[in-house]
Amino acid sequence: MALLEDIRFPQDLRRLNREDLPQVAAELRAEVVRACSIAGGHLASSLGAVELTVALHYLYDTSRDRIVWDVGHQTYGHKILTGRRERMGTIRMDGGLAGFATSSESVHDALTVGHASTSLAASLGMALARDARGDDYDVVAVIGDGALTGGMALAALNQIGHVKPRMTIILNDNEMSISENVGALKHYLSTLQVQRWFQQAEKGSKEALTGVWEPLAELGSRAKKAARRFFDPASNNPFHAMGLRYVGPIDGHNIPQLLYYLEHIRRLDGPTMLHIVTRKGKGYEVAENDPITWHGASTFDPDHPVVEGKAYGWSNAFGDAVTALADGDDRVWVVTPAMREGSGLVEYSKAHPDRFIDVGIAEDVAVTVGAGLALRGEKPIVAIYSTFLQRAFDQVVHDVALENLDVVFAIDRAGLVGGDGATHQGIYDMAYLRSVPNMAIGMPKDVREMQSMLKTALRLGGPRAIRWPRGAVTAAAGSVESWPELAWGSWEILKEGSEVSVLAIGTTLGYALAAAGDDPRVGVVNARFVKPLDYALLESLARTKRALISVEDHTIVGGLGSAVAEALADAGLDVPLRRLGIPDVTVPHGTPEKQHEALGYGTEGIRAALRSLGITRPGDAAAGVETADRERPETSVLNAAK
Ligand SMILES: Cc1ncc(C[n+]2csc(CCOP(=O)(O)OP(=O)(O)O)c2C)c(N)n1
């Protein structure tokens, strides 16, 4: 008899016998696969956490106890058990469930999250608040070995070990970040796993080791010591040294074991770390065999799971460009904070392994490693998503820009990103980077322009940010020598117009050209540099056109439109300027093109702005289209969709 059918909320789970829980886990796993096959999403991480999810909901009452999932991408099972099963097929879609834990979605989601390494600090805060108010709920943080590489997580551990609140930290160790996890801690964690394996093997049959894996067998005496250290407070375990009680490692797919340890730990004072070992993608063959590909899946047929080849995208174009640049210049390096695949760097990492550094989920470290390389005359390119660069703003200012160092920031996923939603939107970087002295910023309209910007940036030096969106793009062939350099700060007139100029950047250029059509009154400019702007061209447009419209897939506050408005004001140029872009609101997951239009900066939004300036097209009136400025939707329109 199926059990999951009758579990709508965790209290239904808690009514079952413990012996039934493995079956619940099996059904939950199938349901996670089904949901991901319909909507795509973080399959492998969620599969690896299924038994843990069942065990946690069996023991804890998440309507009061706080379970803080790090990153929040492994929560598909948790969502299914907490009243959201029927909506799982909508995950990451317009108006559907979020792909990450999101407090506004459910009381069972303790923290809205999407960026890594925040769970420990947030849990510490919650535990402190609980103790200050004399409450007695439990606080449990669940953090992966990948997220543990982040400085924020490690710094929080340091504080937790000092303050010692009662809390449980579950280290979900699957040896993977999105790609293989990196760093010294990773090696230490695997040592613990090997030791544990020995301990178990010794309990069973010593002979099992002999001849199976000789190098491991030689570790035998060390393993014996390690076995003694299990639960031993005198051990030299680094978590213990930081003031935490360390337990493990245990099998994170064994529900009775999980329950046994969690129940014991729950009664203990102070912070305890339970180290569990899991397998990413567990129970679904393709995902177990290739957890990198199935970390984030697009839709698939669960009976014949194959990954569709993805179209050539901006990230691939960057990877190709940077590989070619590094082929010809042995001072070019690429630094990534744990995003080898996402940033298009797989081929580069193979072609130039000595000049490829994955620092783990540590954006701050990535930027300052770049600074160090630049200080010694190397040419670092820090490849980073717009949203994650937020983590390293101080390093950009303090370590790179103040010294005017030659660091190129290759910023991927600029603009609205789609399914990942509010936590991942790349819509602030122009605003915060523009305020930084010495920083130069460009956004290419196509791959050729990206190649040119990268090449020019490396030659000019200084801190230079080049940003591009998510999505498909047409490749551009040719050797590095054939890539034309660009005058940094030069705009490009794509279409002449007699009355109004639309200044658009990146993705929005297509909308601007579509809105302008063949109307001789409307011009379109590729405003590809926002720092510096093309002051000469801007001035001439301001003097010769009766209005300007800026368009960007970025927050209006501080973006291209703001830069243009500031420049016009500073120069005393009095020309009407309509600024289209993202108003001062948060934008959830959804289809970017629909969202661009809903927020007023798609083709229709630009047409509406043109109409408000008196540029009507034949048929506008007949079609009953208003000529007044179209009101831009407030945040609620999109947020309500959540
Ligand atoms: C600050 C930040 N940088 C990068 C990412 C992209 N990212 C999402 S999940 C992930 C790997 C997390 O690994 P781990 O914590 O071990 O969880 P697993 O997926 O292995 O279960 C990364 C790098 C992120 N979410 N946040």
The ligand as a Gaussian input file, in Angstrom:
#p B3LYP/6-31G(d) Opt

LIG

1 1
 C       27.132000      31.995000      -2.916000
 C       26.808000      30.923000      -3.908000
 N       27.731000      30.576000      -4.831000
 C       27.440000      29.603000      -5.727000
 C       26.235000      28.984000      -5.717000
 C       25.895000      27.938000      -6.782000
 N       25.676000      26.629000      -6.163000
 C       24.452000      26.131000      -5.941000
 S       24.465000      24.635000      -5.238000
 C       26.144000      24.596000      -5.253000
 C       26.862000      23.393000      -4.720000
 C       26.503000      23.133000      -3.305000
 O       27.174000      21.985000      -2.885000
 P       26.748000      21.298000      -1.536000
 O       26.524000      22.313000      -0.488000
 O       27.743000      20.252000      -1.207000
 O       25.333000      20.657000      -1.859000
 P       25.007000      19.443000      -2.864000
 O       24.450000      20.079000      -4.087000
 O       26.254000      18.685000      -3.101000
 O       23.990000      18.636000      -2.156000
 C       26.673000      25.766000      -5.798000
 C       28.096000      26.031000      -6.000000
 C       25.307000      29.393000      -4.750000
 N       24.081000      28.873000      -4.688000
 N       25.629000      30.351000      -3.855000

